[in-house]
Amino acid sequence: MTPIAASLDALPLVGLIRDGGWTMWLIAALSVATLAVVLWKSWSLWRLGVWGDSHSRRAVSLWAAGERARALDQVRGRPSARARVVQAAIGTSLDPAIDDKTAREETARVARQTLYRAREGLRALELIVTIAPLLGLLGTVLGMIAAFQALQESGSQADPSALAGGIWEALLTTAAGMAVAIPAGIALSWFESTADRLQADLEDLATRIFVRAPLPARARPRLFEAAE
């Protein structure tokens, strides 16, 4: 054994993974994937500007006060999710060549695209939350089968301590699977609530602009359906 391999085996976590069998290695890989997805998604949402955008609210206030040009200047060129939708709503409303229906459709298109980006990657977390406990249970079942096979082969000379050791090693995978699934589920719930709040804000901002748009009054259906 090389010095590096010996030092790795000395680590408690590596020893537990090795004792748990091949399912533990899969669960360990899922834990790394979970951390990568959570970090990437947090960075993606930060770049999307989902955690606050005072310029968009200020633009809507200026729009309600009748200061159309200043309202558009507040959000023009800003990269945040709310600013993009507000800019689309104000820009299309001020364009005399665009009617009310087309303006709403264009704003809804921008909003759907923004919501897709906000929910992108959540399917991966859903998959991890689902399969991590199942992999843990599979590892436990396989470990229990191996332990009882060893008990059968030993016959009357069975060593209870050896059987207990095989059982606790088998249960490691169940504990590891839940240890991966629980944080992944918490992160998934947080990201979904963030996306839901963003959707509510986008619809509220766009509706407030179209209600005060200098266009003929028409029926105003829901701007966009909930993202899947």
KEKE-3310 file (N, C-alpha, C; in steps of 0.2 Angstrom, whole numbers, plus 5000, padded with zeros to 4 digits):
npx = (5004:5003:5010:5001:4988:4988:4987:4975:4966:4967:4959:4944:4931:4934:4936:4924:4916:4922:4919:4906:4903:4900:4889:4890:4900:4893:4884:4892:4897:4885:4884:4894:4890:4878:4883:4889:4879:4871:4880:4882:4869:4865:4875:4870:4857:4860:4867:4856:4849:4839:4837:4831:4828:4828:4827:4817:4805:4805:4805:4792:4784:4787:4782:4768:4766:4766:4778:4785:4797:4807:4805:4807:4821:4826:4827:4833:4844:4848:4853:4846:4832:4819:4821:4822:4810:4801:4807:4804:4790:4787:4794:4787:4774:4776:4779:4772:4769:4766:4753:4741:4739:4750:4760:4758:4760:4774:4780:4776:4783:4796:4796:4793:4805:4814:4809:4811:4825:4827:4822:4830:4840:4834:4828:4838:4842:4830:4830:4841:4837:4827:4834:4845:4841:4835:4846:4854:4845:4846:4859:4859:4851:4858:4869:4864:4859:4872:4877:4869:4871:4884:4882:4874:4883:4893:4886:4883:4894:4894:4898:4893:4897:4904:4893:4885:4894:4894:4881:4880:4888:4881:4870:4876:4875:4861:4860:4869:4863:4852:4858:4863:4851:4843:4849:4849:4836:4832:4839:4833:4819:4821:4826:4815:4805:4811:4810:4796:4793:4799:4792:4779:4782:4786:4774:4766:4773:4773:4759:4755:4761:4754:4741:4741:4745:4747:4736:4722:4709:4707:4703:4712:4720:4728:4746:4756:4758:4760:4777:4783)
npy = (4994:5011:5026:5037:5030:5023:5034:5039:5029:5029:5040:5043:5045:5040:5027:5023:5024:5015:5003:5003:4998:4997:5004:5015:5022:5027:5035:5044:5050:5057:5066:5075:5079:5085:5096:5103:5107:5115:5125:5130:5134:5144:5154:5156:5161:5172:5180:5182:5191:5189:5192:5204:5220:5236:5245:5241:5242:5256:5260:5256:5264:5277:5276:5274:5287:5294:5297:5292:5291:5292:5281:5271:5273:5269:5255:5251:5242:5235:5220:5212:5200:5205:5218:5216:5211:5221:5231:5226:5226:5240:5246:5240:5245:5258:5259:5264:5256:5244:5234:5231:5218:5211:5217:5212:5199:5198:5203:5192:5182:5186:5185:5171:5165:5170:5164:5151:5151:5153:5142:5132:5118:5112:5100:5091:5091:5087:5074:5069:5070:5060:5047:5045:5041:5029:5022:5021:5012:5001:4997:4994:4983:4974:4972:4966:4954:4948:4947:4938:4927:4924:4921:4909:4901:4899:4892:4883:4888:4902:4919:4931:4944:4946:4945:4956:4966:4966:4969:4983:4989:4987:4995:5008:5013:5017:5027:5036:5039:5046:5056:5063:5066:5074:5087:5091:5091:5102:5112:5112:5115:5128:5134:5133:5140:5153:5154:5154:5166:5175:5173:5178:5191:5196:5195:5204:5216:5218:5218:5229:5239:5237:5240:5253:5257:5268:5264:5257:5251:5234:5217:5209:5196:5182:5184:5175:5157:5146:5141:5125)
npz = (5000:4996:5003:5002:5000:5012:5021:5018:5021:5035:5038:5046:5039:5026:5029:5034:5022:5014:5022:5020:5007:4989:4987:4996:4990:4979:4986:4992:4980:4976:4987:4984:4972:4976:4984:4974:4965:4974:4977:4964:4960:4970:4966:4953:4955:4962:4953:4944:4951:4961:4974:4979:4972:4971:4961:4952:4959:4961:4948:4945:4953:4949:4936:4939:4944:4933:4926:4914:4906:4915:4923:4914:4913:4925:4925:4913:4904:4916:4924:4933:4937:4940:4935:4921:4917:4920:4912:4900:4900:4902:4891:4880:4882:4880:4867:4852:4841:4846:4851:4865:4868:4862:4869:4881:4879:4875:4887:4895:4889:4892:4906:4908:4903:4912:4924:4921:4921:4934:4940:4935:4936:4947:4946:4947:4960:4965:4961:4968:4981:4980:4976:4985:4998:4994:4988:5000:5007:4999:5000:5014:5014:5005:5013:5025:5019:5016:5029:5035:5027:5030:5043:5042:5036:5045:5055:5070:5076:5076:5078:5088:5089:5077:5069:5073:5070:5056:5054:5058:5049:5038:5040:5039:5026:5025:5035:5029:5016:5021:5027:5016:5008:5017:5018:5005:5002:5010:5004:4991:4994:4999:4987:4979:4985:4984:4970:4968:4975:4967:4955:4960:4962:4949:4942:4949:4948:4934:4931:4938:4930:4918:4921:4923:4911:4896:4887:4878:4889:4892:4893:4906:4907:4917:4918:4916:4917:4931:4933:4928)
capx = (5000:5007:5009:4995:4983:4988:4984:4967:4963:4967:4954:4937:4926:4936:4935:4916:4914:4925:4916:4899:4903:4900:4883:4892:4904:4888:4881:4898:4897:4879:4885:4898:4885:4873:4886:4891:4873:4869:4884:4881:4862:4866:4878:4866:4852:4863:4868:4850:4847:4832:4836:4830:4829:4824:4826:4811:4800:4806:4802:4784:4782:4788:4777:4762:4766:4766:4785:4786:4804:4812:4803:4811:4828:4828:4828:4836:4851:4850:4853:4842:4826:4814:4822:4821:4803:4799:4809:4800:4783:4787:4796:4782:4769:4777:4780:4765:4768:4764:4746:4741:4740:4757:4764:4758:4763:4781:4782:4775:4789:4802:4795:4794:4812:4817:4807:4815:4832:4827:4821:4835:4844:4831:4827:4844:4841:4824:4833:4846:4832:4823:4838:4850:4839:4835:4853:4856:4842:4849:4866:4858:4848:4863:4873:4860:4860:4879:4878:4865:4874:4890:4879:4872:4889:4896:4882:4883:4900:4893:4901:4888:4901:4905:4886:4884:4899:4891:4874:4881:4891:4876:4866:4879:4872:4855:4862:4873:4858:4848:4862:4863:4845:4840:4851:4847:4829:4831:4841:4827:4814:4823:4827:4808:4802:4814:4808:4789:4793:4801:4786:4774:4784:4786:4767:4764:4776:4770:4752:4754:4762:4749:4735:4742:4748:4743:4733:4715:4707:4705:4703:4718:4721:4735:4751:4759:4756:4766:4782:4783)
capy = (5000:5017:5031:5041:5026:5022:5040:5040:5023:5032:5045:5040:5045:5036:5020:5022:5023:5008:4998:5002:4995:5001:5009:5020:5026:5031:5040:5049:5054:5061:5071:5079:5082:5090:5102:5107:5110:5120:5131:5133:5137:5150:5158:5158:5165:5179:5183:5183:5196:5187:5194:5212:5225:5242:5249:5239:5245:5263:5262:5256:5270:5283:5274:5276:5294:5297:5299:5286:5291:5291:5274:5266:5274:5265:5248:5250:5239:5231:5212:5208:5197:5210:5224:5214:5210:5228:5235:5223:5229:5248:5247:5238:5249:5265:5258:5265:5251:5238:5234:5229:5210:5210:5220:5207:5192:5199:5203:5185:5178:5187:5182:5164:5164:5172:5159:5145:5151:5153:5135:5128:5114:5110:5093:5087:5091:5082:5067:5067:5068:5053:5041:5045:5036:5022:5019:5019:5006:4995:4995:4990:4976:4969:4971:4961:4948:4946:4946:4932:4922:4922:4917:4903:4897:4897:4887:4883:4892:4909:4924:4936:4950:4947:4947:4963:4971:4966:4973:4990:4991:4988:5001:5014:5016:5020:5034:5040:5041:5051:5062:5067:5068:5079:5094:5092:5093:5108:5117:5112:5119:5135:5137:5133:5146:5159:5155:5156:5173:5179:5173:5182:5198:5198:5196:5210:5222:5218:5219:5236:5243:5237:5243:5261:5259:5273:5260:5256:5246:5228:5212:5208:5189:5181:5186:5169:5152:5144:5137:5118)
capz = (5000:4995:5009:5001:5002:5019:5025:5016:5025:5042:5039:5048:5034:5021:5032:5034:5015:5012:5025:5018:5001:4983:4988:5000:4986:4975:4990:4993:4974:4977:4991:4981:4967:4980:4986:4968:4963:4978:4976:4957:4960:4974:4962:4948:4958:4964:4946:4942:4955:4964:4981:4980:4967:4972:4955:4948:4962:4960:4941:4945:4957:4944:4931:4942:4945:4926:4924:4910:4904:4921:4925:4910:4914:4931:4924:4907:4905:4922:4923:4937:4934:4940:4930:4914:4916:4921:4906:4894:4901:4901:4884:4875:4883:4877:4859:4849:4836:4849:4854:4872:4868:4860:4874:4887:4877:4875:4894:4898:4887:4896:4913:4908:4902:4918:4929:4919:4924:4942:4942:4932:4940:4953:4945:4949:4967:4966:4959:4973:4987:4979:4975:4990:5003:4991:4988:5007:5009:4995:5003:5020:5012:5003:5019:5029:5016:5017:5036:5037:5024:5034:5049:5040:5034:5052:5058:5077:5078:5074:5083:5088:5088:5070:5066:5075:5066:5049:5053:5059:5043:5033:5042:5037:5020:5026:5038:5024:5011:5024:5028:5009:5006:5021:5016:4998:5002:5013:4999:4986:4997:4999:4980:4976:4988:4981:4963:4969:4977:4961:4951:4962:4961:4942:4940:4952:4945:4927:4931:4940:4924:4913:4924:4922:4904:4892:4881:4879:4894:4890:4898:4908:4910:4921:4913:4914:4922:4936:4930:4930)
cpx = (5004:5005:5003:4989:4982:4985:4977:4963:4962:4962:4947:4932:4928:4935:4928:4914:4916:4921:4909:4898:4902:4894:4885:4896:4899:4885:4886:4898:4891:4880:4889:4894:4880:4877:4888:4885:4870:4873:4883:4874:4862:4869:4874:4860:4854:4865:4861:4847:4840:4831:4836:4832:4825:4823:4819:4805:4800:4803:4794:4781:4782:4783:4770:4761:4766:4773:4787:4794:4809:4811:4807:4819:4830:4830:4832:4843:4853:4849:4848:4835:4820:4814:4821:4814:4799:4801:4805:4793:4782:4789:4791:4776:4770:4778:4773:4764:4766:4757:4746:4742:4747:4762:4764:4761:4771:4783:4781:4781:4795:4802:4796:4801:4815:4815:4811:4822:4832:4826:4826:4839:4841:4829:4832:4844:4835:4826:4837:4842:4829:4828:4843:4847:4838:4841:4855:4852:4844:4855:4864:4855:4853:4868:4870:4860:4867:4880:4875:4868:4880:4887:4877:4878:4893:4893:4882:4889:4900:4895:4896:4891:4902:4898:4884:4888:4896:4885:4875:4884:4886:4871:4869:4876:4865:4856:4865:4868:4854:4852:4863:4857:4842:4843:4849:4840:4828:4833:4836:4821:4815:4823:4820:4805:4805:4811:4800:4789:4794:4795:4781:4776:4784:4779:4764:4766:4773:4763:4751:4756:4757:4742:4735:4745:4744:4740:4726:4714:4705:4705:4710:4719:4728:4740:4755:4758:4762:4771:4782:4790)
cpy = (5006:5021:5035:5036:5024:5028:5041:5035:5025:5037:5041:5039:5040:5028:5018:5020:5016:5002:4997:4999:5000:5006:5016:5025:5030:5036:5046:5054:5059:5067:5077:5083:5087:5096:5106:5110:5116:5126:5135:5137:5143:5155:5161:5162:5172:5183:5186:5189:5195:5190:5201:5216:5231:5246:5248:5242:5253:5265:5261:5262:5276:5282:5276:5284:5298:5299:5293:5286:5289:5284:5269:5267:5270:5258:5246:5247:5235:5224:5208:5205:5202:5215:5222:5213:5217:5232:5232:5226:5236:5249:5245:5242:5256:5265:5259:5260:5245:5238:5231:5222:5208:5212:5215:5201:5193:5199:5196:5181:5179:5184:5175:5162:5165:5167:5153:5145:5151:5146:5130:5124:5111:5102:5089:5086:5086:5075:5064:5065:5062:5047:5040:5040:5029:5018:5017:5012:5000:4993:4991:4983:4971:4967:4966:4954:4944:4944:4939:4926:4919:4919:4910:4898:4895:4892:4888:4887:4899:4913:4930:4943:4951:4948:4954:4968:4971:4970:4981:4993:4992:4994:5008:5017:5020:5027:5038:5043:5046:5057:5066:5070:5074:5086:5096:5094:5100:5114:5117:5116:5126:5138:5138:5139:5152:5160:5157:5163:5177:5179:5178:5190:5200:5199:5202:5216:5223:5220:5227:5241:5243:5240:5251:5262:5263:5269:5259:5251:5240:5223:5210:5201:5188:5181:5179:5164:5150:5140:5130:5117)
cpz = (5000:5001:5008:5003:5009:5023:5024:5021:5032:5043:5041:5043:5028:5023:5032:5027:5012:5015:5022:5011:4995:4983:4991:4995:4981:4979:4991:4986:4974:4981:4988:4975:4970:4981:4979:4965:4967:4977:4969:4957:4964:4970:4956:4950:4960:4958:4943:4946:4959:4971:4982:4974:4968:4966:4951:4952:4961:4953:4941:4948:4952:4938:4933:4943:4938:4923:4920:4908:4909:4923:4921:4911:4920:4930:4917:4908:4911:4921:4927:4934:4934:4935:4923:4912:4916:4915:4900:4894:4899:4893:4879:4876:4880:4870:4856:4844:4839:4853:4861:4872:4867:4866:4880:4885:4877:4883:4897:4895:4891:4903:4913:4907:4908:4924:4927:4922:4931:4944:4939:4937:4946:4952:4947:4957:4969:4966:4965:4979:4986:4980:4981:4995:5000:4990:4995:5009:5005:4998:5010:5018:5010:5009:5023:5026:5017:5024:5038:5033:5027:5041:5048:5039:5040:5056:5066:5080:5077:5080:5083:5087:5081:5066:5067:5071:5058:5048:5054:5053:5038:5034:5040:5031:5021:5030:5033:5019:5014:5025:5021:5007:5010:5019:5009:4998:5005:5007:4993:4988:4997:4992:4977:4979:4985:4974:4963:4971:4971:4956:4953:4961:4954:4940:4943:4949:4938:4927:4933:4934:4919:4915:4923:4915:4900:4886:4883:4884:4890:4895:4900:4911:4914:4916:4911:4919:4926:4932:4932:4934)
residu = (MET:THR:PRO:ILE:ALA:ALA:SER:LEU:ASP:ALA:LEU:PRO:LEU:VAL:GLY:LEU:ILE:ARG:ASP:GLY:GLY:TRP:THR:MET:TRP:LEU:ILE:ALA:ALA:LEU:SER:VAL:ALA:THR:LEU:ALA:VAL:VAL:LEU:TRP:LYS:SER:TRP:SER:LEU:TRP:ARG:LEU:GLY:VAL:TRP:GLY:ASP:SER:HIS:SER:ARG:ARG:ALA:VAL:SER:LEU:TRP:ALA:ALA:GLY:GLU:ARG:ALA:ARG:ALA:LEU:ASP:GLN:VAL:ARG:GLY:ARG:PRO:SER:ALA:ARG:ALA:ARG:VAL:VAL:GLN:ALA:ALA:ILE:GLY:THR:SER:LEU:ASP:PRO:ALA:ILE:ASP:ASP:LYS:THR:ALA:ARG:GLU:GLU:THR:ALA:ARG:VAL:ALA:ARG:GLN:THR:LEU:TYR:ARG:ALA:ARG:GLU:GLY:LEU:ARG:ALA:LEU:GLU:LEU:ILE:VAL:THR:ILE:ALA:PRO:LEU:LEU:GLY:LEU:LEU:GLY:THR:VAL:LEU:GLY:MET:ILE:ALA:ALA:PHE:GLN:ALA:LEU:GLN:GLU:SER:GLY:SER:GLN:ALA:ASP:PRO:SER:ALA:LEU:ALA:GLY:GLY:ILE:TRP:GLU:ALA:LEU:LEU:THR:THR:ALA:ALA:GLY:MET:ALA:VAL:ALA:ILE:PRO:ALA:GLY:ILE:ALA:LEU:SER:TRP:PHE:GLU:SER:THR:ALA:ASP:ARG:LEU:GLN:ALA:ASP:LEU:GLU:ASP:LEU:ALA:THR:ARG:ILE:PHE:VAL:ARG:ALA:PRO:LEU:PRO:ALA:ARG:ALA:ARG:PRO:ARG:LEU:PHE:GLU:ALA:ALA:GLU)
# end
